[in-house]
Amino acid sequence: MKILILTQPLRNNYGGLLQAFALQTVLKKMGHKVLTEEGNRIKIITADGWVNWIKSIILYGISKYNLLRTVYSILPPKYRSVSGWHTLRFIRENMETIDLFKGKETLRKRDWQSFDAIIVGSDQVWRPAYSNVPTYLLDFTEGMNIKRIAYAASFGIDNMSEFSPDLIARTAILAKQFDAISVREKSGETLCKEYWNVDALQLLDPTLLLDTECYIDLIRKDKKYVSDISEKLFVYLLDYTDGKKQIQDKIVSFLHIRPFEIFAEEIVRKKSAVLPPVTQWLKCFADAEFILTDSFHGTVFAILFKKPFIVVGNVERGLDRFISLLDMFDLKDRLISSPEQLDEKLLTQAIDFQKTDRLLEELRKQSVRFLETNLSY
């Protein structure tokens, strides 16, 4: 079967890139011909999206994330390509992509007729603050004879507050045209049923479908660009706050380990800064002894690499994603929201990774079964 994956644009988001890579890899192993839409020129932020983004600034302030995203969005393309040299290289070397939209919001009929199925997901494709949701509900395929499948699609949050009534009505029509829908968060099942009147099944984020060895192979293949790391506390924070700095300091004090991070803040100060390779990011998880993160995929890879970790709740980016993920593995105690919640007992408490492996194996079987069943002729 020839399949098109439609996900968030393949840019400089390590977790976003790896979930797209993972889904394509799994589908190829099933014997399918798979292409991922690059998405670099899809208009994904609508007027509603910008309004929601402005609201987030009012509610949460101008975080490092907001500042970086704003500056990055106005950089000339030549500077973006310089900063993303390694991420573009990762895509080129590890994925098969296609640019179907070519600056348009719709596709010509002959462009999509060659595909047997389109899979939407994962990431926050159904969150209006980040995406043009009708595009990710395949509005451009109306009247088209093709399988429409959502794999681990995410609303990002556990409510529809970012949807206008008109958008809910429009997206409900589109959702009913899907052959099968799966979502990444448990709350997504409820949202699909309550607002779209469609059934959905919670499944794993694509990154969790691959064994850790697959990611280690990526590191090995890219060894000329990857360095070993001697420090042992990997700090992967997308939004820095004083409270998170206090949490980091407590971990350093309790565990007596040195922190390290990789995040190219220079992109704000220096337009030609190059982001570290995706594989170097993976190497951070492989080499670390402990992880501190406020990132969804940071949490995913801490689990995959079997590293003890602490997650700081990230409300602005969608707290429900963390709760749902950690619930799957009975690890909700690793989620905190303030320095006061962190104590030595939590830091020294061992995680039962044998248990997480058992749970992961069953969840993988369920997720793969969904794909196999719904991609059969």
N, C-alpha and C positions, 0 to 999 in steps of 0.2 A: 504494500500500500504506500502511496506517495502522500506524505504528511507535511503540512506547514505548521510550525509553532509560532504563535503570536504572543509575545510577552513584552515586558517593559523594554524600552530601547537599550541596546547593548552598548553601554557607555562605561563609565569608570566606577561602577558599583561592583565590588568584588563578589558579594553574595549574589547579586542579581545575575552576574555573568556565570557564576558556578551553578546556579539553579537551572539556567538555560542550557549550559553544557551537560549537566546531569540528565535532564529530560531527553535531550537529543541522543545522548549515549545509550540510555536505557531503550529507547525506541529502535535505535539501530541494532542493538543486540537482539531485539525481537524480529529482526529481518526487514524492517521498513526502510524506505528511502525517505530521509528527513531533511528538511531545510528550515532554518530559523530566520524569520523576518528581522532584518537588522534594526529597523525602527528608528534610525538616526534622524530621519526627517519627517517622521509622523508628527502631526500636531496633536500632542497628547494633553496639553494643559489648556483647558477651556476657560471661559470667563468665570464660570462657577468655581473652577479650580483655583484661579488667582484670588478670588474672594475668600475662599477657605484658607489659602496660604496667608493672606493678610490677617485673617482672624487668628490664625495660629501665632502670629507675631504679637498681636494684641494680648492674647491669653498667656503666652509663654515667654515673650520677650525675644530680642534678636539674639538667638543662640549662634554658636560657632557654625552649626549646620546651616542655618538660614543665611548667614553672611557668606559662607562658602558657596552655597548653591546660587545665590544672587550674583556674586562676582563671576563664578564660572559660567553662568548663563549668558553674560554679556561679553565674555571674551571672544575675540575673532576666532573663526574656525581653525585658522592655522595654529593658534596657540593651544586650542583644545586638543588638536591632533598631536602636538608636541607633548603635552602633559599626559596624554593617554597612549603614548607610544607602546608601552608594554601591554596595556589592556587590548589595544588593537592587534598587537602581535599574538596575544593569547587566542583571540577570536580566529585570526587567520590560520593559526597552526592547529587548532583543536576543534573547530566547528565548521559546519557547512551553512552558509548564510545566503540570503537573497534580499535584494532591495526591491520589493514589489510596489511600494507606494510612490517612490520617486518624487517626493515632495507633495503628493496629492493625499487627500483624505479618503479617497475611494479607489478601488481597483477596476481596471478594464476587465471585461468579461473574459477575454482570452487569457488574462494573467492568472485567474484562479480556477479555470476549468480543468487545468492539468492536475490539480490536487484531488485526492480522494477524501481527505479529512483535514480539518483545521483544529488544532488543539490550542486553547487559550490557557495561559498560566505559566508560572505561578506568580509570586510576588503580588503587590497590591494593585492588580490590574482593575479591580472594581472599586477603587477609592477615588471619588471625584476630585479630591485635593491633588491627586497625583496623575490621574489618567482621564482621557476622554472615554468614559465607560461604554457608550454605545459602540465605539470601535472595537473594544474588547469583549463586546457581546455580538460581534460580527454583523453589524448593521449593513455592511457593504455586501453581504452574501444573501440578502433576502431574495427569495425565488430561485435560489441556487440548489442543485441536487448534490449535496455534499454532507459528510458527517461533521457535526459540530459537537465538540467535546471540551469541557472545562476540566483541567487537571489542577487540583489544589489551588484554585483561584482564591484570592484574598480580598476581603473588604477592608482589611487593616484594623478596623475598629469594630466594636460589637453593636453598632446601631447605624441607622440610616440618616443621621443628622446632616450629613454633607450632601444628601440627595434632595433636590426640590421635588414637590409633588408631580410636576410634569416629567421629571427625569425618572421617577419611580414608575410612572405609568408607561413610559416609553421602553424602559429596560425590562419591565415585566413581559411585554410582548416579545421582545428579543430573546429573553431567557427561555420562554416556552418553545422556541424553535430548536433548542439544543437536544441532541440525542442522549447526552449524559452529562451530569454536572457533579464535580467533586470540589470541595473547598478545603482550605488549609486550616482554618480555625473552626472549633466546634460551634461557635456562635454563628458562623456562616450558614450552617444547616438551618438554623432558626430564621435568619434573615431571608434566605431563599424561599422558605415555606410561607412566612408571614407576609412578605411584601411582593413576591413574584409568583407565589402559588406553584412552586416547583420543588421537587425533592432533590436533595443534595447529600453527599456523603463526605465526611471528613477523612482526608488522606494525608500522607506525608508530603512535606516539602520535597521537591525533586532531589535536592542535595543529599537527603537522607536515604535515597534509593541506592546509592553507590557505596561500596565498601570503602573503608579508609585507605586500603591498599591502592585503590584507583587514584586517589588524590596524592598519595606518596609517589606513584608512578609519574604524575605530572611534575612533581618536584624534581625527581631524578632526571627526567628528560630535559629539564630546563636548568640543569646544574650550573651552567656557565653564568647564569644571571642570578643565582641564589647563593646567599651566604649563611653560614652557621651563626647561631646566636648564643651568647654565653649567659646573658641575664635570664632570669627564670620567671618573672611575673610579666605576662603579656597584657598590656593595658590597651584594649581596643574600645575606645569611647568615641562616639560620633558627636555627642553634645557635652562639652565640658561645663561643669558647674563647680562651685566651691564645695558642695556636698560630696560630689564624686571624687574630688581631690582629697577630701578627708577620708573617704572610704579607702582610696588607694594608700594613703599614709598609714592607716590602721593595718592594712594587709602587710605592708612592708615591715611595720613594727612587730606584728605578731609572728610572721613567718620568716623574718630575717632574709628576705630575698630582694634582689634588685629589680626595679621595673624597667620595661622597655616598651616602645610603641613604634608603629610605622603609620604615619599620616602626614601627607604632604601639605602642611600649612603654608609652605612656601608658595603654593599656587595663588594664594591671596596676595602675597607680596611680590612674587616673581613669576611673571606670566609664562616663562619657559620651563618651569619646574616639571620634572617627570615623575609621575606616580610610580611607586615600587611595583614590581611584577606581581601578578596574581599568585604565582608560585611562591614568592617570598612571603606573602601574607599567609599562605598555607604552612610554610616552614615555621612561622611564628607559633602556630598551634602545635606543630610537631615537636618543637624544641622546648616549649614552655613547661613549667611545672605547675603553674596556676594561671587562670584567666580571669581578668576583670573586664566586663563588657556591658554596654547598653544596647548592643546590636542583636537583632534577631538571628542573623546568620553567624554572628560571633558565638552565640549560644549553641547553635546547631553544630558548629565545628568543634567547640569544646566537648560536646557530647560524643561526636564521632571519633575524636582523638583521645577520648577517655581522660580528660584533664579535669581536676577539681576547678570549680569556677563559682563566681558570684555575678549575678545579673542585676544591674540597677534598672528599675522600671523606667521605660521611656514613653511617657504619656503622649507627647506630641506625635511621635511616629506610630503610635498604636500599641497600647499596653496589652490589649487582648491577645495579640500575636504571641507574646511571651507566656502569658498565663496558659493559653491553649497548648503551646509546645511543651511546657514543663509539666502540665497535667498528664500528657501522654506517657511521660517517663517517671511519673511520681517524684518530681524534683522541684515542686513549688517552693520548698523551703530555701532554695538557692536564690530566690527573687526577693530583693529588698528595695526600699525606696528612700532610705535615709541612713546616715552613718550610725545612728543610735541602734539600728536593727542588727548591726554587725558586731558579733562578739567572737571570742576565741573558740568557743564551742562549735559555732557554725564553720569557722575557718579550718578547724582541725578534724571535723567530722568527715569520715570517708564516704564517698559516693559508691553505691553498689553497682558497678558497671557491668557485672554479670547479669543483674536484673535488667538494666537498660538494654543490653544486647538481646535478651530474650524478648523483651517488648518490641524492640526494633525489628527483629526477625519476623514476628507475627504481623506487624504493621506493614512491612515491606511486601509480604505475601499478599495482603489485602490490596495494597496499592497497585502492584503489578497485575493482579487478577482483574482489577477494574479496567486497566488499559487493555489487557488481552481480550477481555470480553467485549468491550465497546469498539475495538478496532477490527473485529472479525467481520468478514463479508456476510 
